[in-house]
Every structure is written in structure tokens, then in C-alpha cells.
Amino acid sequence: MIIHINDRPCEVQVGDLLLKVAQNNKSHIGYICGGNGICQSCFVYVKEGADCLSEPGTDEKTFISDKLLQEGGRLACRTTIRKEGSIKVLTRAENLRRIVLGLNVPGFITYAQTIGYNVVNQLPGGVSNIFNRVREGRLNPVDTLKKIGSGLGPASLLAVSSFMETFPFLQFPASILCGGARGLVSTAGNAISSLTGGRLQLPGICGPCCESEKAPAFEPVTITVKQV
Ligand code: FES
């Protein structure tokens, strides 16, 4: 069946993850945390067909305010196609690009207010959600850091390509600046990706494999910076 992401037709099957569909179709969508339901860069507005998607789970309800949920807000990395039907989705990245492209100042103010409200109200619950998931073994912090490290590169490319599409006349000067910025982001990403050293433990949290009560709250973690 066909659904529409940012007005682009995308082939999907029931059971597909919305984030994967967007990625496969090169839609403007972020996935900085690698689909772990933390960064919210995969946030989308479901414009049509919410009933054809999986119900919002605890992770989404923690990070998205009730108001945004009612407006169709979802995390694409937590949303699957549940049944066939007409589905239309707008990603937050594309929404922002359209606001900027249309020089829509009132739209931008509303956008900033909504995001600000969501961050202020949902952050405490979001942080505790992450701690709980680590404690329950549903989230591996080292693995997540690696994913964030490798997600920085694509995220910077997404930002750069969106910028270029929005302001093509700035292509030459921006390419010089972005080249340097991309190098920095890539270096940071590689550094995080090189994180080694086994378990990263949070204070007072022991993993299922932790038998000893004398285990230190933190274990040493080695960070290696690659030469590029
Ligand atoms: S990819 Fe980070 S929250 Fe979905």
C-alpha cells in the first residue's frame, strides 16, 4: 500500500516502522538516537490515518505533551503501520523547513512556543523514563551513545541538505562553512562511536549481570578519538 510522508508517496507493508519507511524514502526525518525514543528528532505530525497506526506507548506519552498527542504528534521510531488505510504524515524537520521557506514568522513563533512548552513540561518525565529503561535493561547506555555518535553524521547531512534546498543561492559560501562543521561533527561522532570499555553504570543502578553488591556505581569507560 502507499502512504504519504511529506506529500511523497511511500510503499509500505502493515507492520513497517514509520521511521524506517521515512528513511528508505529519503524523507526529511531525524534519528539522532538511532530509534531509541530519546532525541525526538523523528517527531512527526500524523495528518490523516492515526487509527491505522499503532497506539502511542509509554515512551511516546512521556516525551510528547497531551496537547501535541492530540494534534497527531508521534515518534516515528515508536510507530508502526497497524492496518491499511489512507495515512498522511508530516515530519517536524520538513514542517520547520516549510515554515522557514515560506518566511512564516507567526508560524515559526507558534512552532517555537509549542516545542518550548513540550521540552519544559516533558523533560523531567523523559529523564526518569530513560533511567527506568536503563534499570529495567530495556536501554543499553553504551549502545545508545554509539548510535548517537553514528547518528550525528546523517543528522548534520540532513540539516545541510535542508538548508541548501531552502536557500540554494547560499550554496557556495555555505558549502565552505558546512564542510568545516561537518568535519567537526564527524570527529565528535567518531569519538563517541569509539566508546569502549563494557558497561556504563548509572549511580545506584546495577544491570542483571551484576552479582556483587560491592560493584562501583561507575565503571571506567575509555573514549578513543580517531585521527581523521
Ligand atoms: S530516533 Fe530518537 S526519538 Fe526517535
Boltz pocket constraint, residues with backbone or C-beta under 6 A from the ligand:
constraints:
  - pocket:
      binder: B
      contacts: [[A, 30], [A, 31], [A, 32], [A, 33], [A, 34], [A, 35], [A, 36], [A, 37], [A, 38], [A, 39], [A, 40], [A, 41], [A, 42], [A, 43], [A, 75], [A, 76], [A, 77], [A, 78]]
      max_distance: 6.0
